[in-house]
Amino acid sequence: MMPDRTAGTDKEKPKEMNIREITEGCGTVRITGSLETEIEGVTDDSRKAGPGTMFVAVKGFASDGHSYI
């Protein structure tokens, strides 16, 4: 889970991180693209993925996110 970078009273914009920073220490299986790509958001819904958003494939009850890679 990514740290909450919006905590506090100022509602600061979350700090952008790159894929390398986000995946450090994770049991990452496969990364497509540059590890230096800046990420603004993370989603497990492939329909919401786009530029600046990292898609995380998760096996769910209804479907397996790995089918959308």
DSSP file (Angstrom, degrees, kcal/mol; ACC not computed):
  #  RESIDUE AA STRUCTURE BP1 BP2  ACC     N-H-->O    O-->H-N    N-H-->O    O-->H-N    TCO  KAPPA ALPHA  PHI   PSI    X-CA   Y-CA   Z-CA
    1    1 A M              0   0    0      0, 0.0     3,-0.1     0, 0.0     0, 0.0   0.000 360.0 360.0 360.0 137.0    0.0    0.0    0.0
    2    2 A M        -     0   0    0      1,-0.1    20,-0.0     3,-0.0     3,-0.0  -0.495 360.0-101.0 -75.8 145.5    1.3    3.5   -0.9
    3    3 A P        -     0   0    0      0, 0.0     2,-0.9     0, 0.0    -1,-0.1  -0.340  37.7-105.7 -64.5 148.4    1.8    5.9    2.0
    4    4 A D        +     0   0    0      1,-0.2     3,-0.5    -3,-0.1     0, 0.0  -0.662  41.2 174.8 -77.1 107.5   -0.9    8.5    2.4
    5    5 A R  S    S+     0   0    0     -2,-0.9    -1,-0.2     1,-0.2     7,-0.1   0.296  70.3  66.5 -98.0   9.1    0.7   11.7    1.2
    6    6 A T  S    S+     0   0    0      8,-0.1     5,-0.3     5,-0.1    -1,-0.2   0.366  71.1 124.5-106.8   2.6   -2.5   13.8    1.5
    7    7 A A        +     0   0    0     -3,-0.5     5,-0.2     4,-0.1     2,-0.2  -0.275  47.3  53.6 -63.4 148.7   -2.6   13.6    5.3
    8    8 A G  S    S-     0   0    0      1,-0.1     3,-0.3     3,-0.1    -3,-0.0  -0.521  95.2 -78.6 114.7 176.6   -2.7   16.9    7.1
    9    9 A T  S    S+     0   0    0     -2,-0.2    -1,-0.1     1,-0.2    -2,-0.1   0.628 114.9  68.0 -90.9 -14.1   -4.8   20.0    7.0
   10   10 A D  S    S-     0   0    0     -3,-0.2    -1,-0.2     3,-0.0     3,-0.1   0.592  89.8-137.8 -83.7 -10.0   -3.3   21.6    3.9
   11   11 A K        -     0   0    0     -3,-0.3    -4,-0.1    -5,-0.3    -3,-0.1   0.936  31.9-164.4  49.8  51.4   -4.6   18.9    1.5
   12   12 A E        -     0   0    0     -5,-0.2    -1,-0.1    -6,-0.1     3,-0.1  -0.275  26.5 -97.8 -64.2 149.9   -1.2   19.0   -0.3
   13   13 A K        -     0   0    0      1,-0.1    -1,-0.1    -3,-0.1     3,-0.1  -0.522  49.3-103.7 -66.4 133.6   -1.0   17.4   -3.7
   14   14 A P        -     0   0    0      0, 0.0     2,-0.3     0, 0.0    -1,-0.1  -0.283  38.1-105.8 -58.9 144.0    0.4   13.9   -3.3
   15   15 A K        -     0   0    0    -10,-0.1     2,-0.2     1,-0.1   -10,-0.1  -0.533  33.6-121.4 -70.6 132.3    4.1   13.5   -4.3
   16   16 A E        -     0   0    0     -2,-0.3     2,-0.3    -3,-0.1    24,-0.2  -0.524  31.7-167.0 -72.1 143.7    4.6   11.8   -7.6
   17   17 A M  E     -A   39   0A   0     22,-1.5    22,-4.0    -2,-0.2     2,-0.2  -0.885  15.4-123.3-126.2 159.0    6.7    8.6   -7.4
   18   18 A N  E  >  -A   38   0A   0     -2,-0.3     4,-2.1    20,-0.3     3,-0.3  -0.609  31.9-103.7 -99.6 168.7    8.3    6.6  -10.1
   19   19 A I  H  > S+     0   0    0     18,-1.4     4,-2.4    15,-0.3    17,-0.2   0.861 120.1  57.0 -58.9 -38.0    7.7    2.9  -10.7
   20   20 A R  H  > S+     0   0    0     15,-2.5     4,-0.9     1,-0.2    -1,-0.2   0.928 109.1  45.4 -59.8 -45.5   11.0    2.0   -9.1
   21   21 A E  H  4 S+     0   0    0     14,-0.3     3,-0.3    -3,-0.3    -2,-0.2   0.890 114.4  48.5 -65.0 -40.3   10.1    3.7   -5.8
   22   22 A I  H  < S+     0   0    0     -4,-2.1    -1,-0.2     1,-0.2    -2,-0.2   0.881 115.1  42.9 -69.2 -38.9    6.6    2.2   -5.8
   23   23 A T  H >< S+     0   0    0     -4,-2.4     3,-2.3    -5,-0.2     5,-0.3   0.495  79.1 124.1 -92.2  -2.7    7.7   -1.4   -6.4
   24   24 A E  T 3< S+     0   0    0     -4,-0.9     3,-0.1    -3,-0.3    -3,-0.0  -0.372  86.5   8.5 -57.5 129.3   10.7   -1.5   -4.1
   25   25 A G  T 3  S+     0   0    0      1,-0.3    -1,-0.3    -2,-0.1     2,-0.2   0.417 102.5 122.8  80.9  -2.6   10.3   -4.4   -1.7
   26   26 A C  S <  S-     0   0    0     -3,-2.3     2,-1.4     1,-0.1    -1,-0.3  -0.531  75.5-115.5 -87.0 158.5    7.2   -5.8   -3.5
   27   27 A G        -     0   0    0     -2,-0.2     2,-0.1    -3,-0.1    -1,-0.1  -0.377  50.4-178.9 -83.9  56.0    7.0   -9.3   -4.9
   28   28 A T        -     0   0    0     -2,-1.4     3,-0.1    -5,-0.3    -3,-0.0  -0.362  18.0-177.2 -65.6 131.2    6.8   -7.8   -8.4
   29   29 A V        +     0   0    0      1,-0.3     2,-0.4    -2,-0.1    -1,-0.2   0.867  65.9   3.8 -94.6 -47.3    6.4  -10.3  -11.1
   30   30 A R        -     0   0    0      2,-0.0     2,-0.4     0, 0.0    -1,-0.3  -0.990  54.3-170.5-148.7 132.8    6.5   -8.2  -14.3
   31   31 A I        -     0   0    0     -2,-0.4     2,-0.5    -3,-0.1     4,-0.1  -0.991   8.7-160.4-123.1 130.8    6.9   -4.5  -15.1
   32   32 A T        +     0   0    0     -2,-0.4     2,-0.2     2,-0.1    -2,-0.0  -0.953  59.3  15.0-111.2 122.9    6.3   -3.2  -18.6
   33   33 A G  S    S-     0   0    0     -2,-0.5     2,-0.2     3,-0.0    -2,-0.1  -0.511 104.1 -28.9 109.8 179.6    7.9    0.2  -19.3
   34   34 A S    >   -     0   0    0     -2,-0.2     3,-1.3     1,-0.1   -15,-0.3  -0.472  43.0-140.5 -74.1 137.9   10.6    2.3  -17.8
   35   35 A L  T 3  S+     0   0    0      1,-0.2   -15,-2.5    -2,-0.2   -14,-0.3   0.632 102.4  62.0 -69.7 -13.4   11.2    2.1  -14.0
   36   36 A E  T 3  S+     0   0    0    -17,-0.2    -1,-0.2   -18,-0.2     2,-0.1   0.438  72.5 126.0 -93.2  -0.5   11.7    5.9  -14.0
   37   37 A T    <   -     0   0    0     -3,-1.3   -18,-1.4     1,-0.1     2,-0.3  -0.390  64.7-122.1 -60.5 128.7    8.1    6.7  -15.3
   38   38 A E  E     -A   18   0A   0    -20,-0.2     2,-0.5    -2,-0.1   -20,-0.3  -0.571  25.6-152.1 -75.8 134.8    6.4    9.1  -12.9
   39   39 A I  E     +A   17   0A   0    -22,-4.0   -22,-1.5    -2,-0.3    14,-0.2  -0.925  23.0 176.3-114.1 130.0    3.2    7.8  -11.5
   40   40 A E  S    S+     0   0    0     12,-3.6     2,-0.3    -2,-0.5    13,-0.2   0.612  71.7   5.2-102.3 -18.9    0.3   10.0  -10.4
   41   41 A G  E     -b   53   0B   0     11,-1.4    13,-2.8     2,-0.0     2,-0.4  -0.986  58.4-138.3-160.5 163.9   -2.1    7.2   -9.4
   42   42 A V  E     +b   54   0B   0     -2,-0.3     2,-0.3    11,-0.2    13,-0.2  -0.990  23.9 173.7-130.7 137.5   -2.6    3.4   -9.1
   43   43 A T  E     -b   55   0B   0     11,-2.6    13,-2.7    -2,-0.4    -2,-0.0  -0.986  33.4-158.5-142.3 153.0   -5.6    1.4  -10.1
   44   44 A D  S    S+     0   0    0     -2,-0.3     2,-0.6    11,-0.2    14,-0.3   0.241  79.3  88.2-107.7   9.6   -6.7   -2.2  -10.3
   45   45 A D    >>  -     0   0    0      1,-0.1     3,-2.1    12,-0.1     4,-0.5  -0.926  65.5-157.8-109.0 107.4   -9.4   -1.4  -12.9
   46   46 A S  G >4 S+     0   0    0     -2,-0.6     3,-0.7     1,-0.3    -1,-0.1   0.751  90.5  64.7 -59.7 -24.4   -7.8   -1.5  -16.4
   47   47 A R  G 34 S+     0   0    0      1,-0.2    -1,-0.3    -3,-0.1    -2,-0.0   0.742 104.2  46.5 -69.7 -22.0  -10.6    0.8  -17.7
   48   48 A K  G <4 S+     0   0    0     -3,-2.1    -1,-0.2     2,-0.0    -2,-0.2   0.473  90.2 106.6 -97.3  -4.1   -9.3    3.6  -15.5
   49   49 A A    <<  +     0   0    0     -3,-0.7     5,-0.1    -4,-0.5    -7,-0.0  -0.490  39.6 125.1 -76.6 145.3   -5.6    3.1  -16.4
   50   50 A G    >   -     0   0    0      3,-0.2     3,-2.4    -2,-0.2    -2,-0.0  -0.921  62.0 -17.6-172.7-166.6   -4.0    5.6  -18.7
   51   51 A P  T 3  S+     0   0    0      0, 0.0     3,-0.1     0, 0.0   -12,-0.0  -0.278 130.8  11.8 -54.8 130.4   -1.0    8.0  -18.9
   52   52 A G  T 3  S+     0   0    0      1,-0.2   -12,-3.6   -14,-0.1   -11,-1.4   0.464 106.2 106.9  82.2   1.3    0.5    8.5  -15.4
   53   53 A T  E <   -b   41   0B   0     -3,-2.4     2,-0.5   -13,-0.2   -11,-0.2  -0.950  60.8-143.7-117.1 131.4   -1.5    5.7  -13.8
   54   54 A M  E     -b   42   0B   0    -13,-2.8   -11,-2.6    -2,-0.5     2,-0.5  -0.817  12.8-145.5 -94.3 126.2    0.0    2.3  -12.8
   55   55 A F  E     -b   43   0B   0     -2,-0.5     2,-0.6   -13,-0.2   -11,-0.2  -0.793  10.0-161.9 -90.8 128.2   -2.3   -0.7  -13.4
   56   56 A V        -     0   0    0    -13,-2.7     2,-0.5    -2,-0.5     9,-0.1  -0.954  14.1-138.4-112.3 117.8   -1.9   -3.4  -10.8
   57   57 A A        +     0   0    0     -2,-0.6     2,-0.4     9,-0.1     9,-0.1  -0.637  27.1 178.1 -79.8 124.7   -3.3   -6.8  -11.9
   58   58 A V        -     0   0    0     -2,-0.5     7,-2.5   -14,-0.3     2,-0.6  -0.986  30.8-124.9-128.5 136.2   -5.2   -8.6   -9.1
   59   59 A K  B     +C   64   0C   0     -2,-0.4     5,-0.2     5,-0.3     2,-0.1  -0.722  41.4 179.6 -80.6 119.7   -7.0  -11.9   -9.2
   60   60 A G        -     0   0    0      3,-2.4    -1,-0.0    -2,-0.6     0, 0.0  -0.421  41.8 -98.5-111.1-173.4  -10.5  -11.3   -8.1
   61   61 A F  S    S+     0   0    0     -2,-0.1     3,-0.1     1,-0.1    -1,-0.1   0.896 120.1  31.3 -73.6 -41.4  -13.7  -13.3   -7.6
   62   62 A A  S    S-     0   0    0      1,-0.2     2,-0.3    -3,-0.0    -1,-0.1   0.833 131.3  -0.8 -88.8 -35.4  -15.3  -12.3  -11.0
   63   63 A S        -     0   0    0     -5,-0.1    -3,-2.4     3,-0.0     2,-0.6  -0.964  64.8-115.0-151.5 166.0  -12.2  -11.9  -13.2
   64   64 A D  B >   -C   59   0C   0     -2,-0.3     3,-2.4    -5,-0.2    -5,-0.3  -0.930  16.2-149.2-108.6 116.7   -8.4  -12.0  -13.1
   65   65 A G  G >  S+     0   0    0     -7,-2.5     3,-1.8    -2,-0.6    -6,-0.1   0.712  92.8  74.6 -57.5 -21.7   -6.7   -8.7  -13.7
   66   66 A H  G >  S+     0   0    0      1,-0.3     3,-1.1     2,-0.2    -1,-0.3   0.719  83.4  68.4 -65.3 -18.7   -3.8  -10.5  -15.3
   67   67 A S  G <  S+     0   0    0     -3,-2.4    -1,-0.3     1,-0.2    -2,-0.2   0.660  95.8  56.1 -71.0 -15.7   -6.1  -11.1  -18.4
   68   68 A Y  G <         0   0    0     -3,-1.8    -1,-0.2    -4,-0.2    -2,-0.2   0.249 360.0 360.0-104.0  11.6   -5.9   -7.3  -19.1
   69   69 A I    <         0   0    0     -3,-1.1    -1,-0.2    -4,-0.1    -2,-0.1   0.452 360.0 360.0 -86.1 360.0   -2.2   -7.0  -19.3
